[in-house]
Amino acid sequence: MKKTILLLLITASFVSCEQKKENEPSNEAQITSGNIDIIDGWVRPGSAGMMTAAYFTIRNGTASTDTLINVTSNVTDDTQIHESFEQEGGMMGMREIGMIPIESNSSAELKPGGMHIMIIRPFQDVAEGDIVTFFLNFSNAGEKELTLPVQQAAPAQ
Amino acid sequence: MRFITYFPLLFFLLIACQRTTYIDDLGDKSFVLINQDSVKVTFPDDYEGKYVVMGFIYTNCPDICPLVTKNLKEIQEQLNTPDDVHFLGVSFDPKRDTPSVLKKYQEVWGVDKNFDFITGDSIIVAEMMDSMRVRTQVSFTTTTEAGDEIYFLNHSDKMMVMDPQAKLIIEYGGSQPSVPRLIVEDLQAIR
């Protein structure tokens, strides 16, 4: 009787482990390009001389860690890599993080309320429907050109 | 004897039922501010008789404050722009958020009817923020390529609802994605 119970417990724990594996996100399954890919990008509308932000996901499908070290844009002389964060007492803060390392076969998501590209004082209005060009400089992959649509919210995924 | 025993209990139950819960009563406050059209606004007096949904923002904030403004806009849209609910984006950065800057911000967001952005004298705005328990502090400054210094603010993430009697009755984290649904449900339940 004891043996039967023990056998059932072992079987149940194996099944449970298998289930967990299936539910876990697998970066390796998604990232097979061998490249740095930028997806799901967009820019929030903003006025000339004010502030706005760009968001996207960087997928590193290469064999080694790569780092986003610099971003430039055709709509401003000043772009910075920033991160919003929550402090004690419901306070929200923002800080410049300078760079974003992305490990091999993983991704970094720049999204509202988190990491973002700060567009400081654009030369002209950045209006819904416009296209903004960026140059992303990676430590290994070098410079990548990126054109993003201006829209009020993230693209539907 | 039985009446004497139950009378205090009934009395306290009656008192408890009459007590309305609210966060704060702004009825005795009066803040003279200005909106995006440079029209004088007296808060809360000018809004008595209406519900007011207000978020606290500054326009040089590129990430969190747009989420607050987006939530305000979504709530208004989901309620079908009702006449008895006014929407306010209240700036806690009056030094830079002048009426013309707020006007431009309003245009970018495509809001107009029953939706104002307000600012004012620095001292009055600070007093209003104190009464709303909205805290701000300069987080860091950065220098642009042109040599201009820009400051950023850490700030409370807050959205509040004031009832037609100038009582603050609802408060949520202003940038949270669940806020539009929660406030729409709350307003539909109490209006």
Interface residues (C-beta under 8 A of the other chain):
Chain A: R44 P45 G46 S47 M50 M51 T52 A53 D77 D78 Q80 H82 S84 E86 Q87 G89 G90 M91 M92 G93 M94 R95 E96 P112 G113 H116 M118 I119 I120 R121 D125 A127 Q152 A153
Chain B: T59 N60 C61 P62 D63 I64 P66 L67 K70 V101 K104 Y105 E107 V108 R135 S139 F140 T142 T144 E145 A146 D148 I150 F152 N154 H155 S156 D157 K158 G173 S175
